[in-house]
Amino acid sequence: MFHHIPTTRPSTPLLDTINEPADLRLLDAKQLPQLATELRHYLLYSVGQSGGHFGAGLGVVELTVALHFVYDTPEDLLVWDVGHQAYPHKALTGRREQLPSIRQKEGLSPFPKRKESIFDTFGVGHSSTSISAALGMAIAARQQGSDKKVAAVIGDGAMTAGMAFEALNHAGHTDTDMLVILNDNDMSISENVGGLNKYLSKILSSKTYAVMREGSRKVLSNIPHAWELATKTEEHVKGFLTPGILFEELGFNYVGPVDGHDVDALVRTLRNMRELKGPQFLHIITKKGKGFEPAEQEQIKYHALSPQTTKVNPNQKKAKSFSNIFGEWICDQAAADKKLFGITPAMREGSDLVKFSEDYADRYFDVAIAEQHAVTLAAGMACEGSKPVVAIYSTFLQRGYDQLVHDVAIQNLDVTFAVDRAGVVGADGPTHAGAYDISFMRCIPNMVIACPSDENECRLLLNTAYQFNGPAAVRYPRGSGKEVNVTAKQETLEIGKAKVLQKGQSGIAVLCFGPLLEEAEKALSELANGQDITLVDMRFAKPLDETLLIQLASDHRYFVTLEDNAIMGGAGSAVSEFFASKDIQTNVTFLGIPDECIEHGSQKEQWAEMGIDAAGIKATLEKRF
């Protein structure tokens, strides 16, 4: 058991010999526990240097070692769900010495990525995709006459999403050879049932059991009553002794639970199951943060880790994030309105709903990783006169898009969406960027889309969206803003009304949608004629302040729109579309996220790359005008 994160690289003589999984398969099975210990020690060191996902990787060290020992990767295919737990996999597949660069610009991706390694079979970031992808790979491999093996690793959290069960339902009713591994880290392993678990796993995964089961099927199928009795007896015995009856009913051969930290048992079980035909399901029990005592004790806190090399001033007051502003607002609003319900798809901590969940437990609903259900649940509540607030990351709202259109907007239901992590998010990269929400919501009838420029505007626009009788979204970024004073009042703003911050005479107007306003202000302050440029906080991407735009068009020939959203279909496009609809001839320059996936790095590095930071805005204004 490790108690501290090492600050110097630990000695890992066995791990240092593993440059690819083929090297691992040259080891004696008796060496694998030592390899697992060294790998865990190295992960503590490397993630301590770089920061990043932490607990999940520590929990699958033994599983990762066993999988690469038993499976002939990369010929055999391993599919990781979400990818939080893929750091050990990266370390064993030729990227060990690059791990300290993870999540940094031009460093390793924080998730499995096909372009990064042949061992990363499927790019991920969102949960619950692994079973569908693995099934697709297995079907394609069989069609091509290949006998390669396919295994998917999915956590118990990801198993809460409907997509996982859609894939299980399909896979279980095919004869496709594939293995689904459920990494269940939601409970501890009891010593008193360990022996029975090992015994059952050994029996149920053995070729002997499979042959007996298939042989019995053939013999007894000709004796209807005997076959019916045998089938029921097998189901009842396995259902009584194991928790796998659900997966058996879906068509899988269930094996488990297995101790996911017993590398010897994992190797024996995986060797047996690799040779079995048809869909197989292995249930393993692990502990998130295994081997590092603080992470075992506080699993939520140690889900991810900040770089331990970062110096923190204990006397420095931490700025409130936009998520904190939302967390305070929803508690205040709940105290004022008993009709309010708070809904989140497994993002209680990230969306800062902890206090709300404690103070208003009867009005708080964490629906797990089920974004579609979250949106339609809110729609149902709104039908009965309640006032639901859905707290959801922008990148996850994409997964509930049909429900946003079909269940909320078409019926014009009163649902408020607090859209967190809007815009690029830094180190998590393109899978987590909230790059498209303005674009995909703007085309939906009845929607209101607010873009607060700072913390106080966020509070005011949350009030406004909540009081609006219909679907309304407030999109705000990851991190903190300008640290302005935030009103505690429940006052609202006029829907679709922009705010002119500076009126210039140059004929140039900068229209800002969201917190990049601060970057625009810096840019104008550094320009010689910056005070002569009109600056507008647009506040709303839908509806636009059409009256103001017409007024500005009368004495401004050039417009620059600024948003942390895709340029294509975004707020700038809305401005241009409006001018075109009124036959107003203007020149519009669009600044935002270009038509490409912005790779991971810090948020400021991503802004600079796209030219939407102060320096980029200044350069655009100088070049164009």
Salt bridges, closest charged atoms under 4 A:
ASP16 OD1 - ARG9 NH2 3.30
ASP16 OD1 - ARG96 NE 3.93
GLU62 OE2 - ARG40 NH1 2.96
GLU62 OE1 - HIS261 ND1 3.05
ASP72 OD1 - ARG25 NH2 3.41
ASP76 OD2 - ARG274 NH2 2.71
GLU97 OE2 - ARG9 NH2 2.92
GLU97 OE2 - ARG96 NE 2.91
GLU116 OE2 - LYS90 NZ 2.66
GLU116 OE2 - ARG95 NH1 2.72
ASP120 OD1 - HIS89 NE2 2.88
ASP120 OD2 - ARG95 NH1 2.80
ASP175 OD1 - ARG142 NH1 2.56
ASP177 OD2 - LYS277 NZ 3.54
ASP184 OD2 - HIS283 NE2 3.03
GLU214 OE1 - ARG217 NE 3.56
GLU228 OE2 - LYS232 NZ 3.25
GLU234 OE2 - ARG213 NE 2.67
GLU248 OE1 - ARG213 NH2 3.57
GLU248 OE2 - LYS238 NZ 2.49
ASP262 OD2 - LYS198 NZ 3.07
GLU275 OE2 - ARG274 NH1 3.04
GLU293 OE1 - HIS3 ND1 2.71
GLU296 OE1 - LYS287 NZ 3.86
GLU328 OE2 - LYS320 NZ 2.73
ASP332 OD2 - ARG459 NH1 2.99
GLU349 OE2 - ARG348 NH2 2.80
ASP359 OD2 - LYS355 NZ 2.42
GLU371 OE2 - ARG399 NH1 3.95
ASP407 OD1 - HIS406 ND1 2.64
ASP414 OD2 - LYS387 NZ 2.83
ASP420 OD2 - ARG421 NH1 3.00
ASP428 OD1 - ARG103 NH1 2.67
ASP428 OD2 - ARG478 NH1 3.52
ASP437 OD1 - ARG475 NE 2.40
GLU457 OE1 - ARG539 NE 2.77
GLU519 OE2 - LYS522 NZ 3.76
GLU521 OE1 - LYS482 NZ 3.62
ASP555 OD2 - LYS503 NZ 3.66
ASP555 OD1 - HIS556 ND1 2.72
GLU577 OE1 - ARG442 NH1 3.03
GLU599 OE1 - LYS113 NZ 2.57
GLU609 OE1 - LYS105 NZ 3.08
